[in-house]
């Protein structure tokens, strides 16, 4: 039987960092790191190992500038730019997620994996908190390894070889509207850009193999529109089941944000959900994504 990420984490000895799991399913807080001061190669290796073993890791009390966040992200790979959300003028690697007190909708308010509608989705996301409403605005995460491993053998066999189509700008959104429709009515909370010739609809395996751990996982999310070769009507019942299964409470953790905290998650084996419980308050986050690999 495969060991869980938490079991692996507690079995390993770390010399440079302290790894404290926050839930049985996934997620760990990392202590002993000051990102602003930089990290040496051995510390970086331990951070990366903890990240792979726990699916996502968190750092608190990190007072860093946008330039320092970019430099830290680049240590783990090339930057993946968002196809629709406008980046910051001074830091094109960063997307600022700002919800002001007068806004009702938020960014990421449904279960999803970042950029899975691109041919080569983002490997990782680093999200840093600059302004947080006290006691509000948490983010939930779900472990897609567990989502796959707990399926019946019959369901696993049925899904093997099946592919799904993911659309970055369809009406398959909680609002039932495209991005441009939401821009026109003023319900999208951040500036949008035209993706131009970039591919925004992609097909990927439903059962994906993680390229570094070798483990299989369920690869679906909020951008998943239908199964390849199926109609939407045929796809919906099974997709609804899989989406609900993938986010069962026992597969999740919930991160309570504090100011100057960073979350670093693996989009290949995680989904996340930004809880919108702070209408009337302001929340400002800085997001950087890291380039990944074509799913197989």
N, C-alpha and C positions, 0 to 999 in steps of 0.2 A: 504494500500500500504506500502511495506517495506521501511524504511528510508534508505538513502544511508549512506555510512561510514562517509562522510564529515558532513552530518547533525548530526549524532550521536556525532561526535567529538566536534562540536561547541555547542552542548546542554549540555555537561558535564563540571563540574568544576574541574580543576586540582589544587592541592595545591603545588606539588613539581616540576612540569614541565610545560613548555609552549608548546602547540601543534598548529602548524601553517600549515593548509592544503596547498598543492602546486598545486592542480588541483581539478576540480569538481568531477572527477571520483574516484580518490584514491591518497594516498600518503600524508604524513605530515612531516614537519621538527620538531624536538624536541629540545627545548632549556632548559637550566638550569641543564644539566647533564655533569659531568666530569667523564668519564669512568675510567680514570687512578686512580682517588681517590676512586673509588668504589661507589656503590649505596646502600642505606639502603632498607629495605623490602618494605616500603611504596612507595618509588620512583620506585622500580622495579615493583610493582603492577600497578602503573600508566603507566609506559612504556608499560607493557604488554597489558593493556586496550587500550591504544592508538594504539598499533600495531593491535589488533583484529578489532578495529573500522575503521582503515584506510588502512588495507591490507598490508601496508608497511610504515616504518618510516625511517627517516634519521637523523644522528647526524653529525655536522660539527665541525672542530677544535678540534679533539680528538687525542692528541699525545699519542699513546699507543704502548707498545711492543707486540710481538707475544704472550707472556705468558699472558699478560693482556687481549688480545682479546680472548684467549682460556678460561680464567677464567670468563669473561663476558658472553661468549656463554654458558658455562656450567650452568649458573644460570637459563637458560631457557630450559634445557633438556640435554639428552645424545648426544654425538657427532655422526653424521652419516658420515661414511667414503665413499669417492667416489670409485666406483668399477673399474674405468678405469684410472683416472688421478693420477699420482704419487704424494704423499704428500711430504712436506718438511722433510728433514732428522732429523732436530732438533725438529720439531713440527709436529708429524704425524697427528694431528687434522686439520692442515692447508694445503690447496692446494694453491700454488703460481701461479697466472695467470700472466705470463710475456710475453709481446710481444715486441721484440726488433726492432730497426729501420729497420733491414733487412728482417723481417717477413711480409708476406702479409695477411695471414689468422689470425683470432682472435678467442678467446674462446667465446662461447655463441652468435655467430652471426646469430641467427635465433630465432624466437619466441619459447619458451619452458618453461616447469616447471621442476626444478631440480629433477633428479632421479625417474621420474614417471615410468620408466621401471623396477623398483625394486618392490618386493611384498609389502613392506612397505616404500613408498617414503619419502623423507626428508620433515619434517614439515616446516622447516625454513632455510633460508640462511642469513648469515652475511658476507657482502663483505666490506673490508676496503681498502682504496686507499693509497698507499705508494709513487707511482710516477705517475703523471698525465700530459699528454701533454696539455698545456694551451688551453682552448676553444674546446677541442676535447675529444672523447671517452665517450660520454654520454651513459646512459642506459635508455631504455624505459620499462615501465611496463603496463600491461593491467588487468582490473578488470573482473574476471570470474563470479562474481555474476551478474554484469550488462549484461555480454554476455548471461547468461541464462535467466535473467528476461526480456530481450527485444526480445526473440524468440516468435514466434506466439504460440498460445495455441495448434494448430495442430502439430507444430514441437516439442513442449515440450512433447506432448503425444506420438509422434513417437519415440522419443529418450529415453523415460522412460523405464528402464529395459534393454536397449541396453548396451553392453560392448565393449570396444576397446582394441586392443593389442598394447602395446608399446615396442619398441625394442631399446636397448641401443647401438647396434652395427650393424646396417643394412646399406644398401645403400640408405635408405630413409634419405639422408643428402644432403644439397645443392651441395656438390661435386660429389654425386653419388657413393661415395666410402666408404668402411669400415674404421674403425680406423687403422687397421694394414696396409691397402693399403696406407693410408695417412702418416703413420709413414715411410713406405718404400720409398715413394717418397719425404719425407721431407716437406710436406705441413701441418702437424699438429703441433701446436705451443708448445706443452708441453709433457713431458715424460709420457709414458703410462705404465700400469702394467697389468698383466694377472689376470682377476677376478677369476680364478680358478673355483670352483664349485658353485660360487655365481649365483643366478638367475638374468639374464639380459634381459629377455623377460617376461612381466607380463600383466595380463588382469585386467582392472578396469572399473567401471561404467562410462559411458559417462556423466550422470547427477550424480554428487557427492553431498553428504550432508556434510557440514562442521561440524566436531564433537564438536566444541565449540560454534559456533554461531547458529547452526541449520539451516542455510540458504542453499538453493540449488545453485549449480554452474555448469558451463560447464567445464568438465575436459578432455581437449585434449591439444595437443601441438606438437612441432616438432618431438618428438619421437613416435607419434601415427602413426601406420603403416596401420591398417585396423580395421574394425569392426569384433568382434568375430562371427564366422560362415559365414562371407561374404568373397568373393574374394577381392583382391586388386583392380581389375577393377571395381567391384560393389561399393567398398567403396570410391574410389577416388573422384567422383563428390560431394558426400555429405560431405566428410572430407574437401575438398577444400573450400566448402561454409562455413562450420563451422569455419575453421581456419581463413578465411578472416573476417567473422562476429565477431569473438572473439577479433580481434585486430583493430576494428574500431576506428578512432581517438578520438571519444568522450568517449571511455572507457579507455583511456590511460593517462599516465603522463610521463614526460621526466625529468630525474634527471641529472643536470649538476654537474659533479664531481669536487671537489677541493681536494687538498692534505689533508690527515688526516681526511677524511670523512668516515662515515660508513652507509651502507644501510642494513636494516633488514627487509626481506620480508617473507610473508606467501606463501609458494609454493602450498598450498591447494587451494588458491583462486586467485593466480596471475600467469601470464606468464611474462617473461622478454626477452629483446632483447638488446644485446650489440652492439652498433653502431661502425662499423669499418671505421672510417674516419680519421685515424691517421697513415697511412703508412709513414715510414720514421721517426717516433717518438717512444719513449719508454713509455710503460704503465705497471705498476706493481701493482697487487692487491693481497690481502690475503683473502681467502674464507674459511669459516667454515659452515658446515651444521649441523642441529639438527634433531635427529630422530623423526619420526612422527607416524602415525597410518594407518592401512589398510583402504583404501577407501571403503565407502559404500554408 
